[in-house]
């Protein structure tokens, strides 16, 4: 694959596509086995490792059949990709704006921070 297909932005955008399709295995395939997802504003680690991610995102996808992430803006700086996102289809909340920052290493997402 070319750098354009495996670069940080391409990896993150593939992850968004799998998220929107609620394709759990595809979604997880864009993350490293030891990936960590955090919510800094809450001082919380959401998931550490694909196993924990599988459990959490399986529940999220199952409970929200209209879940969709629209990318409003994107900034790429080296291995970091920051997305301004509009999340809709959340059964409990309806919609929300989010900022997600992803760190990509060796073609896979290593860390993600959700604000």
CNS distance restraints for C-alpha pairs under 8 A (distance, minus, plus):
assign (resid   1 and name CA) (resid   5 and name CA) 5.99 0.50 0.50
assign (resid   1 and name CA) (resid   6 and name CA) 6.59 0.50 0.50
assign (resid   2 and name CA) (resid   6 and name CA) 6.38 0.50 0.50
assign (resid   3 and name CA) (resid   7 and name CA) 5.13 0.50 0.50
assign (resid   4 and name CA) (resid  10 and name CA) 6.63 0.50 0.50
assign (resid   5 and name CA) (resid  10 and name CA) 5.64 0.50 0.50
assign (resid   5 and name CA) (resid  11 and name CA) 7.55 0.50 0.50
assign (resid   6 and name CA) (resid  10 and name CA) 5.89 0.50 0.50
assign (resid   6 and name CA) (resid  11 and name CA) 6.03 0.50 0.50
assign (resid   6 and name CA) (resid 107 and name CA) 5.71 0.50 0.50
assign (resid   7 and name CA) (resid  11 and name CA) 6.29 0.50 0.50
assign (resid   7 and name CA) (resid 107 and name CA) 6.51 0.50 0.50
assign (resid   8 and name CA) (resid  12 and name CA) 6.26 0.50 0.50
assign (resid   8 and name CA) (resid  76 and name CA) 7.86 0.50 0.50
assign (resid   8 and name CA) (resid  78 and name CA) 7.89 0.50 0.50
assign (resid   8 and name CA) (resid  79 and name CA) 5.78 0.50 0.50
assign (resid   8 and name CA) (resid  80 and name CA) 6.98 0.50 0.50
assign (resid   8 and name CA) (resid  81 and name CA) 6.73 0.50 0.50
assign (resid   8 and name CA) (resid 103 and name CA) 7.82 0.50 0.50
assign (resid   8 and name CA) (resid 104 and name CA) 5.54 0.50 0.50
assign (resid   8 and name CA) (resid 107 and name CA) 6.75 0.50 0.50
assign (resid   8 and name CA) (resid 108 and name CA) 7.88 0.50 0.50
assign (resid   9 and name CA) (resid  13 and name CA) 6.08 0.50 0.50
assign (resid   9 and name CA) (resid  76 and name CA) 6.82 0.50 0.50
assign (resid   9 and name CA) (resid  81 and name CA) 6.22 0.50 0.50
assign (resid  10 and name CA) (resid  14 and name CA) 6.12 0.50 0.50
assign (resid  11 and name CA) (resid  15 and name CA) 6.31 0.50 0.50
assign (resid  11 and name CA) (resid  30 and name CA) 6.46 0.50 0.50
assign (resid  11 and name CA) (resid 104 and name CA) 7.82 0.50 0.50
assign (resid  11 and name CA) (resid 107 and name CA) 6.73 0.50 0.50
assign (resid  11 and name CA) (resid 108 and name CA) 6.66 0.50 0.50
assign (resid  11 and name CA) (resid 109 and name CA) 7.42 0.50 0.50
assign (resid  12 and name CA) (resid  16 and name CA) 6.41 0.50 0.50
assign (resid  12 and name CA) (resid  30 and name CA) 7.57 0.50 0.50
assign (resid  12 and name CA) (resid  81 and name CA) 7.38 0.50 0.50
assign (resid  12 and name CA) (resid 102 and name CA) 7.36 0.50 0.50
assign (resid  12 and name CA) (resid 109 and name CA) 7.35 0.50 0.50
assign (resid  13 and name CA) (resid  17 and name CA) 6.31 0.50 0.50
assign (resid  14 and name CA) (resid  18 and name CA) 6.28 0.50 0.50
assign (resid  14 and name CA) (resid  27 and name CA) 7.90 0.50 0.50
assign (resid  14 and name CA) (resid  30 and name CA) 7.39 0.50 0.50
assign (resid  15 and name CA) (resid  19 and name CA) 6.11 0.50 0.50
assign (resid  15 and name CA) (resid  26 and name CA) 7.63 0.50 0.50
assign (resid  15 and name CA) (resid  27 and name CA) 5.30 0.50 0.50
assign (resid  15 and name CA) (resid  28 and name CA) 7.98 0.50 0.50
assign (resid  15 and name CA) (resid  30 and name CA) 5.87 0.50 0.50
assign (resid  16 and name CA) (resid  20 and name CA) 6.13 0.50 0.50
assign (resid  16 and name CA) (resid  27 and name CA) 7.76 0.50 0.50
assign (resid  16 and name CA) (resid  69 and name CA) 6.88 0.50 0.50
assign (resid  17 and name CA) (resid  21 and name CA) 6.27 0.50 0.50
assign (resid  18 and name CA) (resid  22 and name CA) 5.95 0.50 0.50
assign (resid  18 and name CA) (resid  23 and name CA) 5.11 0.50 0.50
assign (resid  18 and name CA) (resid  24 and name CA) 7.19 0.50 0.50
assign (resid  18 and name CA) (resid  26 and name CA) 5.71 0.50 0.50
assign (resid  18 and name CA) (resid  27 and name CA) 4.89 0.50 0.50
assign (resid  19 and name CA) (resid  23 and name CA) 6.27 0.50 0.50
assign (resid  19 and name CA) (resid  24 and name CA) 7.36 0.50 0.50
assign (resid  19 and name CA) (resid  27 and name CA) 5.93 0.50 0.50
assign (resid  19 and name CA) (resid  68 and name CA) 7.44 0.50 0.50
assign (resid  19 and name CA) (resid  69 and name CA) 7.53 0.50 0.50
assign (resid  20 and name CA) (resid  67 and name CA) 6.48 0.50 0.50
assign (resid  20 and name CA) (resid  68 and name CA) 4.97 0.50 0.50
assign (resid  20 and name CA) (resid  69 and name CA) 6.22 0.50 0.50
assign (resid  22 and name CA) (resid  27 and name CA) 7.81 0.50 0.50
assign (resid  22 and name CA) (resid  61 and name CA) 5.68 0.50 0.50
assign (resid  22 and name CA) (resid  67 and name CA) 7.75 0.50 0.50
assign (resid  23 and name CA) (resid  27 and name CA) 5.95 0.50 0.50
assign (resid  24 and name CA) (resid  28 and name CA) 6.11 0.50 0.50
assign (resid  24 and name CA) (resid  54 and name CA) 7.17 0.50 0.50
assign (resid  24 and name CA) (resid  57 and name CA) 7.13 0.50 0.50
assign (resid  24 and name CA) (resid  58 and name CA) 6.58 0.50 0.50
assign (resid  24 and name CA) (resid  61 and name CA) 7.90 0.50 0.50
assign (resid  25 and name CA) (resid  29 and name CA) 6.07 0.50 0.50
assign (resid  26 and name CA) (resid  30 and name CA) 7.00 0.50 0.50
assign (resid  27 and name CA) (resid  31 and name CA) 7.57 0.50 0.50
assign (resid  28 and name CA) (resid  50 and name CA) 6.68 0.50 0.50
assign (resid  28 and name CA) (resid  53 and name CA) 7.60 0.50 0.50
assign (resid  28 and name CA) (resid  54 and name CA) 7.18 0.50 0.50
assign (resid  30 and name CA) (resid 108 and name CA) 5.31 0.50 0.50
assign (resid  30 and name CA) (resid 109 and name CA) 6.09 0.50 0.50
assign (resid  31 and name CA) (resid  35 and name CA) 6.10 0.50 0.50
assign (resid  31 and name CA) (resid  50 and name CA) 7.41 0.50 0.50
assign (resid  31 and name CA) (resid 108 and name CA) 5.03 0.50 0.50
assign (resid  31 and name CA) (resid 109 and name CA) 4.45 0.50 0.50
assign (resid  31 and name CA) (resid 110 and name CA) 6.24 0.50 0.50
assign (resid  32 and name CA) (resid  49 and name CA) 7.72 0.50 0.50
assign (resid  32 and name CA) (resid  50 and name CA) 7.39 0.50 0.50
assign (resid  32 and name CA) (resid 108 and name CA) 5.48 0.50 0.50
assign (resid  32 and name CA) (resid 109 and name CA) 5.82 0.50 0.50
assign (resid  32 and name CA) (resid 110 and name CA) 5.48 0.50 0.50
assign (resid  33 and name CA) (resid  49 and name CA) 5.57 0.50 0.50
assign (resid  33 and name CA) (resid  50 and name CA) 5.29 0.50 0.50
assign (resid  34 and name CA) (resid  48 and name CA) 6.59 0.50 0.50
assign (resid  34 and name CA) (resid  49 and name CA) 4.29 0.50 0.50
assign (resid  34 and name CA) (resid  50 and name CA) 6.53 0.50 0.50
assign (resid  34 and name CA) (resid 110 and name CA) 7.15 0.50 0.50
assign (resid  35 and name CA) (resid  48 and name CA) 6.00 0.50 0.50
assign (resid  35 and name CA) (resid  49 and name CA) 4.99 0.50 0.50
assign (resid  35 and name CA) (resid  50 and name CA) 6.68 0.50 0.50
assign (resid  35 and name CA) (resid 109 and name CA) 6.79 0.50 0.50
assign (resid  35 and name CA) (resid 110 and name CA) 4.58 0.50 0.50
assign (resid  35 and name CA) (resid 111 and name CA) 5.45 0.50 0.50
assign (resid  35 and name CA) (resid 112 and name CA) 7.98 0.50 0.50
assign (resid  36 and name CA) (resid  45 and name CA) 7.29 0.50 0.50
assign (resid  36 and name CA) (resid  46 and name CA) 7.70 0.50 0.50
assign (resid  36 and name CA) (resid  47 and name CA) 5.79 0.50 0.50
assign (resid  36 and name CA) (resid  48 and name CA) 4.47 0.50 0.50
assign (resid  36 and name CA) (resid  49 and name CA) 6.09 0.50 0.50
assign (resid  36 and name CA) (resid 110 and name CA) 6.57 0.50 0.50
assign (resid  36 and name CA) (resid 111 and name CA) 4.86 0.50 0.50
assign (resid  36 and name CA) (resid 112 and name CA) 6.45 0.50 0.50
assign (resid  37 and name CA) (resid  45 and name CA) 6.00 0.50 0.50
assign (resid  37 and name CA) (resid  46 and name CA) 5.37 0.50 0.50
assign (resid  37 and name CA) (resid  47 and name CA) 5.20 0.50 0.50
assign (resid  37 and name CA) (resid  48 and name CA) 6.45 0.50 0.50
assign (resid  37 and name CA) (resid 111 and name CA) 5.75 0.50 0.50
assign (resid  37 and name CA) (resid 112 and name CA) 4.74 0.50 0.50
assign (resid  37 and name CA) (resid 113 and name CA) 5.88 0.50 0.50
assign (resid  37 and name CA) (resid 114 and name CA) 7.67 0.50 0.50
assign (resid  38 and name CA) (resid  43 and name CA) 7.73 0.50 0.50
assign (resid  38 and name CA) (resid  44 and name CA) 5.80 0.50 0.50
assign (resid  38 and name CA) (resid  45 and name CA) 4.32 0.50 0.50
assign (resid  38 and name CA) (resid  46 and name CA) 5.20 0.50 0.50
assign (resid  38 and name CA) (resid  47 and name CA) 7.11 0.50 0.50
assign (resid  38 and name CA) (resid 111 and name CA) 7.85 0.50 0.50
assign (resid  38 and name CA) (resid 112 and name CA) 6.24 0.50 0.50
assign (resid  38 and name CA) (resid 113 and name CA) 4.83 0.50 0.50
assign (resid  38 and name CA) (resid 114 and name CA) 6.30 0.50 0.50
assign (resid  39 and name CA) (resid  43 and name CA) 6.11 0.50 0.50
assign (resid  39 and name CA) (resid  44 and name CA) 5.25 0.50 0.50
assign (resid  39 and name CA) (resid  45 and name CA) 6.26 0.50 0.50
assign (resid  39 and name CA) (resid  46 and name CA) 6.68 0.50 0.50
assign (resid  39 and name CA) (resid 113 and name CA) 5.69 0.50 0.50
assign (resid  39 and name CA) (resid 114 and name CA) 5.07 0.50 0.50
assign (resid  39 and name CA) (resid 115 and name CA) 6.12 0.50 0.50
assign (resid  40 and name CA) (resid  44 and name CA) 6.22 0.50 0.50
assign (resid  40 and name CA) (resid 113 and name CA) 6.82 0.50 0.50
assign (resid  40 and name CA) (resid 114 and name CA) 7.22 0.50 0.50
assign (resid  40 and name CA) (resid 115 and name CA) 6.89 0.50 0.50
assign (resid  41 and name CA) (resid 115 and name CA) 6.46 0.50 0.50
assign (resid  47 and name CA) (resid  52 and name CA) 5.35 0.50 0.50
assign (resid  47 and name CA) (resid  53 and name CA) 5.52 0.50 0.50
assign (resid  47 and name CA) (resid  56 and name CA) 7.71 0.50 0.50
assign (resid  48 and name CA) (resid  52 and name CA) 6.01 0.50 0.50
assign (resid  48 and name CA) (resid  53 and name CA) 7.04 0.50 0.50
assign (resid  49 and name CA) (resid  53 and name CA) 6.34 0.50 0.50
assign (resid  50 and name CA) (resid  54 and name CA) 5.82 0.50 0.50
assign (resid  51 and name CA) (resid  55 and name CA) 6.46 0.50 0.50
assign (resid  52 and name CA) (resid  56 and name CA) 6.29 0.50 0.50
assign (resid  53 and name CA) (resid  57 and name CA) 5.84 0.50 0.50
assign (resid  54 and name CA) (resid  58 and name CA) 5.77 0.50 0.50
assign (resid  55 and name CA) (resid  59 and name CA) 6.53 0.50 0.50
assign (resid  56 and name CA) (resid  60 and name CA) 6.35 0.50 0.50
assign (resid  57 and name CA) (resid  61 and name CA) 5.93 0.50 0.50
assign (resid  58 and name CA) (resid  62 and name CA) 6.04 0.50 0.50
assign (resid  59 and name CA) (resid  63 and name CA) 6.05 0.50 0.50
assign (resid  60 and name CA) (resid  64 and name CA) 6.18 0.50 0.50
assign (resid  61 and name CA) (resid  65 and name CA) 6.48 0.50 0.50
assign (resid  61 and name CA) (resid  67 and name CA) 7.20 0.50 0.50
assign (resid  63 and name CA) (resid  91 and name CA) 7.15 0.50 0.50
assign (resid  64 and name CA) (resid  89 and name CA) 6.27 0.50 0.50
assign (resid  64 and name CA) (resid  90 and name CA) 5.64 0.50 0.50
assign (resid  64 and name CA) (resid  91 and name CA) 5.71 0.50 0.50
assign (resid  65 and name CA) (resid  89 and name CA) 7.25 0.50 0.50
assign (resid  66 and name CA) (resid  88 and name CA) 7.46 0.50 0.50
assign (resid  66 and name CA) (resid  89 and name CA) 4.55 0.50 0.50
assign (resid  66 and name CA) (resid  90 and name CA) 7.28 0.50 0.50
assign (resid  67 and name CA) (resid  87 and name CA) 7.25 0.50 0.50
assign (resid  67 and name CA) (resid  88 and name CA) 5.75 0.50 0.50
assign (resid  67 and name CA) (resid  89 and name CA) 4.19 0.50 0.50
assign (resid  67 and name CA) (resid  90 and name CA) 5.92 0.50 0.50
assign (resid  68 and name CA) (resid  87 and name CA) 5.72 0.50 0.50
assign (resid  68 and name CA) (resid  88 and name CA) 5.26 0.50 0.50
assign (resid  68 and name CA) (resid  89 and name CA) 6.10 0.50 0.50
assign (resid  69 and name CA) (resid  85 and name CA) 6.25 0.50 0.50
assign (resid  69 and name CA) (resid  86 and name CA) 5.71 0.50 0.50
assign (resid  69 and name CA) (resid  87 and name CA) 4.59 0.50 0.50
assign (resid  69 and name CA) (resid  88 and name CA) 6.53 0.50 0.50
assign (resid  70 and name CA) (resid  85 and name CA) 5.61 0.50 0.50
assign (resid  70 and name CA) (resid  86 and name CA) 5.14 0.50 0.50
assign (resid  70 and name CA) (resid  87 and name CA) 6.46 0.50 0.50
assign (resid  71 and name CA) (resid  83 and name CA) 6.48 0.50 0.50
assign (resid  71 and name CA) (resid  84 and name CA) 6.01 0.50 0.50
assign (resid  71 and name CA) (resid  85 and name CA) 4.70 0.50 0.50
assign (resid  71 and name CA) (resid  86 and name CA) 6.56 0.50 0.50
assign (resid  72 and name CA) (resid  83 and name CA) 7.30 0.50 0.50
assign (resid  72 and name CA) (resid  84 and name CA) 5.26 0.50 0.50
assign (resid  72 and name CA) (resid  85 and name CA) 5.44 0.50 0.50
assign (resid  72 and name CA) (resid  86 and name CA) 6.81 0.50 0.50
assign (resid  73 and name CA) (resid  83 and name CA) 5.68 0.50 0.50
assign (resid  73 and name CA) (resid  84 and name CA) 4.93 0.50 0.50
assign (resid  73 and name CA) (resid  85 and name CA) 7.22 0.50 0.50
assign (resid  74 and name CA) (resid  81 and name CA) 7.01 0.50 0.50
assign (resid  74 and name CA) (resid  82 and name CA) 5.66 0.50 0.50
assign (resid  74 and name CA) (resid  83 and name CA) 4.64 0.50 0.50
assign (resid  74 and name CA) (resid  84 and name CA) 6.41 0.50 0.50
assign (resid  75 and name CA) (resid  81 and name CA) 5.79 0.50 0.50
assign (resid  75 and name CA) (resid  82 and name CA) 5.15 0.50 0.50
assign (resid  75 and name CA) (resid  83 and name CA) 6.65 0.50 0.50
assign (resid  76 and name CA) (resid  80 and name CA) 5.83 0.50 0.50
assign (resid  76 and name CA) (resid  81 and name CA) 4.55 0.50 0.50
assign (resid  76 and name CA) (resid  82 and name CA) 6.42 0.50 0.50
assign (resid  77 and name CA) (resid  81 and name CA) 6.47 0.50 0.50
assign (resid  79 and name CA) (resid 103 and name CA) 5.66 0.50 0.50
assign (resid  79 and name CA) (resid 104 and name CA) 5.22 0.50 0.50
assign (resid  79 and name CA) (resid 105 and name CA) 6.87 0.50 0.50
assign (resid  80 and name CA) (resid 101 and name CA) 6.84 0.50 0.50
assign (resid  80 and name CA) (resid 102 and name CA) 5.57 0.50 0.50
assign (resid  80 and name CA) (resid 103 and name CA) 4.64 0.50 0.50
assign (resid  80 and name CA) (resid 104 and name CA) 6.36 0.50 0.50
assign (resid  81 and name CA) (resid 101 and name CA) 5.65 0.50 0.50
assign (resid  81 and name CA) (resid 102 and name CA) 5.16 0.50 0.50
assign (resid  81 and name CA) (resid 103 and name CA) 6.61 0.50 0.50
assign (resid  81 and name CA) (resid 104 and name CA) 7.93 0.50 0.50
assign (resid  82 and name CA) (resid  99 and name CA) 7.07 0.50 0.50
assign (resid  82 and name CA) (resid 100 and name CA) 5.65 0.50 0.50
assign (resid  82 and name CA) (resid 101 and name CA) 4.28 0.50 0.50
assign (resid  82 and name CA) (resid 102 and name CA) 6.33 0.50 0.50
assign (resid  83 and name CA) (resid  99 and name CA) 5.77 0.50 0.50
assign (resid  83 and name CA) (resid 100 and name CA) 5.22 0.50 0.50
assign (resid  83 and name CA) (resid 101 and name CA) 6.36 0.50 0.50
assign (resid  84 and name CA) (resid  97 and name CA) 7.48 0.50 0.50
assign (resid  84 and name CA) (resid  98 and name CA) 6.00 0.50 0.50
assign (resid  84 and name CA) (resid  99 and name CA) 4.77 0.50 0.50
assign (resid  84 and name CA) (resid 100 and name CA) 6.61 0.50 0.50
assign (resid  85 and name CA) (resid  97 and name CA) 5.76 0.50 0.50
assign (resid  85 and name CA) (resid  98 and name CA) 5.04 0.50 0.50
assign (resid  85 and name CA) (resid  99 and name CA) 6.04 0.50 0.50
assign (resid  85 and name CA) (resid 100 and name CA) 7.38 0.50 0.50
assign (resid  86 and name CA) (resid  95 and name CA) 7.11 0.50 0.50
assign (resid  86 and name CA) (resid  96 and name CA) 5.91 0.50 0.50
assign (resid  86 and name CA) (resid  97 and name CA) 4.62 0.50 0.50
assign (resid  86 and name CA) (resid  98 and name CA) 6.27 0.50 0.50
assign (resid  87 and name CA) (resid  95 and name CA) 5.44 0.50 0.50
assign (resid  87 and name CA) (resid  96 and name CA) 5.29 0.50 0.50
assign (resid  87 and name CA) (resid  97 and name CA) 6.15 0.50 0.50
assign (resid  87 and name CA) (resid  98 and name CA) 7.20 0.50 0.50
assign (resid  88 and name CA) (resid  94 and name CA) 5.86 0.50 0.50
assign (resid  88 and name CA) (resid  95 and name CA) 4.24 0.50 0.50
assign (resid  88 and name CA) (resid  96 and name CA) 6.64 0.50 0.50
assign (resid  89 and name CA) (resid  94 and name CA) 5.54 0.50 0.50
assign (resid  89 and name CA) (resid  95 and name CA) 6.43 0.50 0.50
assign (resid  90 and name CA) (resid  94 and name CA) 4.72 0.50 0.50
assign (resid  90 and name CA) (resid  95 and name CA) 6.23 0.50 0.50
assign (resid  98 and name CA) (resid 114 and name CA) 7.02 0.50 0.50
assign (resid  98 and name CA) (resid 115 and name CA) 5.93 0.50 0.50
assign (resid  99 and name CA) (resid 114 and name CA) 5.93 0.50 0.50
assign (resid  99 and name CA) (resid 115 and name CA) 5.10 0.50 0.50
assign (resid 100 and name CA) (resid 112 and name CA) 6.86 0.50 0.50
assign (resid 100 and name CA) (resid 113 and name CA) 5.66 0.50 0.50
assign (resid 100 and name CA) (resid 114 and name CA) 4.60 0.50 0.50
assign (resid 100 and name CA) (resid 115 and name CA) 6.26 0.50 0.50
assign (resid 101 and name CA) (resid 112 and name CA) 5.58 0.50 0.50
assign (resid 101 and name CA) (resid 113 and name CA) 5.17 0.50 0.50
assign (resid 101 and name CA) (resid 114 and name CA) 6.62 0.50 0.50
assign (resid 102 and name CA) (resid 109 and name CA) 6.52 0.50 0.50
assign (resid 102 and name CA) (resid 110 and name CA) 7.56 0.50 0.50
assign (resid 102 and name CA) (resid 111 and name CA) 5.81 0.50 0.50
assign (resid 102 and name CA) (resid 112 and name CA) 4.43 0.50 0.50
assign (resid 102 and name CA) (resid 113 and name CA) 6.54 0.50 0.50
assign (resid 103 and name CA) (resid 109 and name CA) 5.76 0.50 0.50
assign (resid 103 and name CA) (resid 110 and name CA) 5.65 0.50 0.50
assign (resid 103 and name CA) (resid 111 and name CA) 5.19 0.50 0.50
assign (resid 103 and name CA) (resid 112 and name CA) 6.34 0.50 0.50
assign (resid 104 and name CA) (resid 108 and name CA) 5.35 0.50 0.50
assign (resid 104 and name CA) (resid 109 and name CA) 4.30 0.50 0.50
assign (resid 104 and name CA) (resid 110 and name CA) 5.49 0.50 0.50
assign (resid 104 and name CA) (resid 111 and name CA) 7.27 0.50 0.50
assign (resid 105 and name CA) (resid 109 and name CA) 6.26 0.50 0.50
assign (resid 105 and name CA) (resid 110 and name CA) 5.99 0.50 0.50
